[in-house]
Amino acid sequence: MMPKNELEDKLLNFFQAENNGDWKLYETFLSPDVEWISYGPPKRKVIIGKAEYVDDVG
């Protein structure tokens, strides 16, 4: 298990990357098989994989 300070630093860096739109850095925090499901509107959409996820959110 990661030390508390290290885990906190990772979480802060993750959210900073997201908030700053640094999608290259953001992608480094994601699992290769990340899956995101949007239930709309306008329709249900399934995103699988880091590259596809970052392309969609970024």
trRosetta pair geometry for C-beta under 8 A, 3 or more apart (Angstrom, degrees):
i j d omega theta_ij theta_ji phi_ij phi_ji
2 6 4.7 -122 177 90 105 117
2 7 4.6 131 100 -60 123 92
2 10 7.4 -10 159 -1 165 139
3 6 4.6 85 63 9 84 108
3 7 7.0 -159 90 -7 40 88
4 7 5.8 -60 -149 38 30 110
4 8 6.2 30 156 -19 67 108
5 8 5.6 -53 -145 38 31 113
5 9 6.3 36 154 -22 64 105
6 9 5.7 -52 -149 34 30 114
6 10 6.6 33 152 -20 63 103
7 10 5.7 -52 -150 33 33 112
7 11 6.5 30 153 -16 65 105
8 11 5.8 -56 -149 38 31 109
8 12 6.3 32 154 -18 66 107
9 12 5.8 -55 -146 38 30 111
9 13 6.2 28 156 -17 65 108
10 13 5.8 -58 -148 39 29 110
10 14 6.2 34 153 -24 64 106
10 29 7.4 141 180 -122 94 112
11 14 5.5 -51 -147 32 31 115
11 15 6.5 20 160 -9 65 106
12 15 6.2 -62 -148 43 28 101
12 16 6.1 29 155 -20 66 110
13 16 5.6 -54 -141 38 30 113
13 17 6.3 34 157 -23 64 104
13 25 7.5 -109 165 162 96 122
13 29 7.7 169 104 -72 96 130
14 17 6.0 -57 -154 32 26 110
14 18 6.6 22 151 -15 62 107
14 26 7.1 87 -155 -129 62 66
14 29 4.7 108 -111 -124 103 169
15 18 5.4 -50 -146 38 38 113
15 19 6.0 34 157 -16 69 108
16 19 5.8 -57 -140 43 29 107
16 20 5.9 15 162 -7 66 115
16 22 7.7 5 122 29 74 126
17 20 6.2 -65 -140 47 23 101
17 22 4.3 -92 -149 71 73 105
17 23 7.7 133 163 -82 99 20
17 25 4.1 -136 -124 99 129 111
17 26 4.2 177 131 -68 120 74
17 29 7.2 164 51 -5 149 130
18 21 7.8 28 177 -70 28 31
18 22 7.9 -65 -39 47 19 73
18 26 5.5 102 -73 -111 64 126
21 58 6.8 116 -158 -145 79 86
22 25 4.3 10 131 30 115 115
22 26 6.0 145 93 -24 67 90
23 26 5.0 -50 -136 39 38 120
23 27 6.1 49 159 -30 66 100
23 54 4.9 120 -178 -167 112 109
23 57 7.7 161 -118 88 114 90
23 58 3.9 17 -90 -108 146 148
24 27 6.0 -50 -154 26 26 114
24 28 7.5 31 147 -25 56 99
25 28 5.8 -49 -164 20 40 115
25 29 7.7 34 147 -16 63 100
26 29 6.2 -62 -170 29 40 109
26 30 7.3 37 143 -25 69 107
26 54 6.6 147 91 -115 110 107
26 58 7.5 169 58 -78 144 117
27 30 5.7 -55 -156 24 44 116
27 50 5.3 91 -158 176 95 114
27 51 7.6 40 -138 -84 134 47
27 54 4.9 -18 -83 -70 107 147
30 34 4.6 -43 -176 -40 111 144
30 50 4.7 146 96 -114 129 98
30 53 6.5 -178 -155 77 162 146
30 54 7.5 -145 8 -52 155 100
31 34 5.0 138 62 -60 80 76
31 50 7.5 -160 89 -66 35 100
32 49 7.0 -16 170 -137 59 67
32 50 5.8 -60 -129 -19 41 114
33 48 7.0 -17 -164 -171 64 89
33 49 6.8 -28 -122 -89 38 54
34 47 7.9 -11 112 114 90 95
34 48 7.5 169 88 -152 52 42
34 49 6.8 60 53 -176 76 4
34 50 5.8 89 22 -78 116 60
34 53 5.2 -25 96 -33 125 160
35 46 7.1 -16 -166 -169 94 89
35 47 7.0 158 -155 86 45 59
35 48 5.1 -3 -107 -106 82 75
36 46 7.6 156 83 -157 51 44
36 47 4.4 -5 58 57 96 109
36 53 5.6 113 2 -122 127 104
36 56 7.5 -164 73 79 138 143
36 57 7.9 30 65 -49 177 117
37 44 7.2 -9 -174 -167 91 91
37 45 7.3 166 -154 84 48 50
37 46 5.3 -10 -107 -106 80 73
37 47 7.6 -160 -73 24 37 70
38 44 6.8 168 91 -150 61 43
38 45 4.5 4 54 52 105 96
38 46 8.0 -152 27 -69 67 33
38 47 7.7 46 -6 -7 97 104
39 44 5.4 -9 -129 -105 48 83
40 43 5.5 10 -98 -100 101 6
40 44 6.0 -45 -44 -61 90 50
40 45 7.9 130 -72 -4 51 85
47 52 5.1 -172 -164 125 90 108
47 53 5.0 121 140 -90 127 67
47 56 5.3 -97 -104 9 148 157
48 52 6.4 29 66 61 43 143
48 53 7.9 -58 159 -50 3 95
49 52 4.7 73 71 19 98 107
49 53 6.5 -168 89 -12 46 92
50 53 5.8 -63 -146 37 26 111
50 54 6.2 17 163 -13 66 109
51 54 6.1 -58 -145 40 27 105
51 55 6.2 29 156 -20 63 108
52 55 5.6 -54 -146 36 30 114
52 56 6.3 26 157 -18 64 109
53 56 6.0 -63 -152 37 27 108
53 57 6.3 2 163 1 67 112
54 57 6.3 -64 -133 49 29 95
54 58 5.1 11 175 -7 68 127
55 58 6.6 -59 -118 45 14 100
